[in-house]
Amino acid sequence: MQVMPVKRVALHVGRGLGSRVSAISKLMLEAGIQSSVLTKPITSIKPSDLSGVDALVIVGTDSDVLKATHQAVAEVLPILPVSPPGYSTFFASTDWGGLREAAERLARGEYVLRPYTRIEAIVNGEAVTRALNEVAVFPSRSASVMEYDLFVNNEFVWRDKADGVLIATPAGSTAYAFSVGGPIIMPHSRVLEVVPVSTVNPLRRALVIPEDAEVTITNIASRYVVEVIADGVERVRVREEVRVVKAPSPVTFIRFGEGLSDVIERKVRVVSGEVKDLPPSAKYVLKMLKVYGPASTKELLALTGLPERTVRHALSVLLRRGLVRRVTDLRDLRRRVYRAV
């Protein structure tokens, strides 16, 4: 994809980073780039709000980036994800300390554009939600089972009883799908994967399918309400069935010449050896902290739907492994929160 020197960017910062806006704008200006600060939530931004802009810079957590990739703005502008101070996020093209160099390279046109496949779920024949990593189908109550039929291109594959099922992109293959036994897919491969989660049948393994295949999850049965969860940030209740297909357009990230080994190292280092032996509840809590950022025990109860005893046990395991820390909330010094390392 052809690249040009960037002259103007739209700037979106995540929660609690408003005080950094002036510093980021000044840094961009010193590199010769004008900044337009987005004051509306990312979910409210329309393509018309970005007229005359060459790129969208997001300084925030993976949750901020994922929310942006679900919107129409992701179809019209390349995105530069930046880790906020004190964080190392999966999608970031640069961390906070490297932002000045990144701005200078943008201004010189020294970057590459990488398209990433998105998928979309059509729920109950009408509601549509998009995902960059995965579409997950789970009962609303954690650690509950569901039964479902899986069809690929209208061909019956299996009926399974499991905690849930994931349909993941190559980008998502090193996220939740990897932690539940799915294979790593090379970036930009033209395939998707279907991964059953904690199935009762040991013969049910991950399936790798063409990216243009249509996946249907139907005849769903569970004691609890079943939901589609897109990238952990968007939920839709399932009444009938879920169809998952490749989205019409990808999302494009600005990268600085990274190779395959860099992508795998960046995305797998946290979910590889450090977490493979964790209990499922601890993996789930860790994922929520990585997606949503620092959270209190009360907030984790709301995010995960897990019992309080389970959340507290998961946090104790993560603290012992050094995967999370209990820190003071910089927005409220009276409050203590948990933060993924």
N, C-alpha and C positions, 0 to 999 in steps of 0.2 A: 504494500500500500504506500502511495506517495506521501511524503511528509513535507511540510513547509515550516519556516520559522513562525513561532507562536507570538502574536502581538497583543492579544487580549484574552483573558480568561475569566470565567465565572468562578467565584470562590464560595464553597460551602464548608462550614466548620461544624463539627459535632457538638453534642451537649457538653456544656461546661468549658468550651474553648473560645467563647466570645471575646475574651480579653486578648486573644492572640491575633485577632483579625488585622489590627493596624500593623503589627509587626510583619505579618505575611504579605500584606499589600505593599508595604515599604520594600520588602525584600524583592518582590516581583518587579516593582518599579525600577529598582536599582539594576535589574537584569534587562530592563527595557520592555517590560510587559505591563500593560494596564490591567487592573482588576475591577470586576463588578461583583460586589458582595451580595449574595443571596440571603435575604432576611426571612423568606418564607420557608416552612418545612419542605424538605426535599420532595415529599409526596405531593406537594401542591405546585411544584414548578412545572410550567408548560414550555414547550419548545419556543413559543413566541416570546418568552421571558429572556431568551438567550440569543437574541438577534445580534449579529456582529461579533459573536464570541467564537474563538477558535478551539477552546477546550474547557472542560469542567474539572476543577481541582477540588478534591474532597479531602479535607484533613479530619480524620475521625476513625472510628473503629470499623471492623468488618461489617457490623450491622448498618452503619451509615452508608457504606459502599453498596451493600446488598440491596438496601431500600432504593437507592438510586438506580440500580440496574433493573429494577422492576418497572420503572417509569418510562414514559415516552421520551424523556430527555436523553436516555441512554441510546436511543436510536439515531440521534442527530449530532451528538458530540462525542469525541473521545474523552475518556476519563483518566485523570492522573490521581490515583489513590496515594495518600501520604499518611504514615503512622503518626499519631499525636505524640507529644512528649511522654516518655516513659513507657511506650507501648511498642510491640513488634507484631504487626498484623499480617495475616496471610496474603491479602491482596495488594499490599503497599508496593509501589514501584520505588519508593524511597522512604527513609525514616525522617524524623524531624531534623536531625542533624545534617542530613544531606539535601535539605530543601533548597538551599542557595545554589548548590551545584546543579540540581535538577532544573531550577528556573533558568539558569544560564544556558543549559543544554537545550531547553525548550526554545529559548530565544534564537539560538543558532540553528535550530532544526536538526539537532543531533539526538534523535530518538526513533523508535520504531512503533508502529501501530499493530497491536495484536488483537484480532477478533476472537471472541469467545462465544461458543454456542450457548444459547439459552433454550429452555423448554417452557412449555405452557401447559397448564392443566385446565381442562374444561370439566367443571364440577356440576353434576346434575343437569348436564346438557346446556348450561347457560353461563354460570360464573366462570370467568377466566382469570387465572393468576399465573404470573411468570416466575421463573427461577433461574438463577445462574448456577447454583450448586446442585440442588436436588429438590424434587417434590417427594414428600413423605406422606404416607397414609397410615394413621395411627388412631387408636381409641383415645378419647380425650383424657382418660385416666391412665396415667403411666403404669407400666408393668401389668397391663391388662391385655388379653389376647383377642384376636379377631380372626375370622375365617373369610376367605375371599377367593374368587376365581381370577386367574391371570390369563389374558388374551394378548397376543402380539399379532398385529395385522389380521385381526378377527379369527385367528387360529388359537384354539384352546391349548394352554401350556400346562397349567396345574391348578388344583385347588389346594390351598395351604391354610394351616393354622399357625399363627405367629403373633409376635408383638406388633408387627407392622411390615411395611414394604417400602423401599425407596426406589425412585427412578432418578439416576444421577447422570450428569454431564461429565466430560473429561475433567473439567475444572473441579467438579464436585467429587471426583473419584478419590481425592486425597483428603476429603473432609469427613463427614459423617459416614459415608459409604465405606471408606477404608476402615474406620474404627469398628465396623460390624462385619468385616470379613470380605469386603469387595476388593477387586484388583485395582492397582494403579493403572490408569489409562494415559498414554502419552498425550500431551497437550495437542489440541487441534486435530486429533483423530476423529474420523467421521463415524463415531459410534456413541451409544449410550449404554448404561448398565442398569439392570434390575436386580436389586439386592433384598432378599427376605431378611427380616430382623428377628433373631431368636426363634426361628422356626422349630416346630416339634419334629419335623421330618428331616433327618440328616442328609437326605438326598436332594433337598432343595438348596441349590447353590446359586451364586450370582450368575446372571446371564448377560452376555455382551451382545448387543443387537445393533443393526444399522441405525444411524441417526434419523433416517426418514421413516422409521417404523412407528406405528401407532400402538401404544400400550393402553390396555383397558383393564381397570380393576373394578369388578362388579360382583353381584351376589354377596355383598358384604354383610357379615353377621357378627355382632358383638353385644355384650351386656351394656356397653356404654356408647355414647355418641362418638362417631368416627369423624375425624377431621383430616383435611389436606393441609399440610404445613409446608409452605414454600420458603426454603432457605432459613427456616427458623424464625422468620420475621412477619409472616402473613398466614392467617388461618381462615379456612372456609369449611363450614359444616357439610358433611356428605350425607345426602338423603338417598341417592340411587347409585350412581357410578362415577368413576373418574376416568377420563381419557387424557393421556399425556402424549404430546407431539412436540416436534422441534418448532421453536418460535420462528416466525418469518424473518426476523432480523437478529443479528448477533449484537453483543455489546463490545465496544472496542476500548482497550486499555492502552495507555501510553507506557511503554517500557524503554529501558535504556540498554538494549542489546543483550539481554540475558539469554542464555542457552537452556537446553532441556535440563541439564544437571542443576542449574540454578533454580529453575522452577520447582523441581522435585525437592531439593534441599530446603527451599523457602517454605514450601507448603507441608512437608512431611515431618520436619524436625520435631514438632510438638506432638503430633499424633502417632509417631512411630514407637520406638522402644520405650519411651517414657510412659506411655499411656496404654499400651497393649494389654497389660495385666490388671488394669483398673476394673473395679466392679462397674457394671453398666450404669448405675446411678451416678457414680463419680464421673464417668465419661460425659454423661448428659449434663451434669452441673457445670463441668469444665467447658463444654460447648456453649452453654448459655452465657457464661462469663466472657468467653471470647467473642461471641456475637453481639451481646448487649453491653459489654463493658462492666466496670465494677458494680457490685450489687450487694445489698444487705441480705441477711437470712430471710427476712420477710419478703423482699422482692424476688428472691430465688424460689420461694414457695409459690408465688403467683406465676412466675415464668415457667416452672417445671410441672406444676400440678402434683408434685411428689409429697408424701407425708413429711411432717416436720422432722420426725426422727430419722427418716431416710436422708433428707437434705443435710442434717447435722453430721450424720455418719459420713456422707460423701465428702463434706468439707474437711472433716478430720483426716480422711485418707489423703486428700489433695494437699493439705497443709504438711502432712508428714513427708510426702513425696517432693515437697518444694515446688509444686505446680501452681499453687495459689499463695497469696499473702493477705493477711488482714491488715488493712491500712486505714488511715484517717481520710475521710471524704473531704477533699479540698473545697467542695462547695458548702459543706457544713461540718465545721471542725468538731462538733459534738458527736458526730456519727462515725461509726466504724463500718467499713465495707470490705468485701473480698474481691481481690483482683487477680486475674490470671497473670502468671509470670511471663 
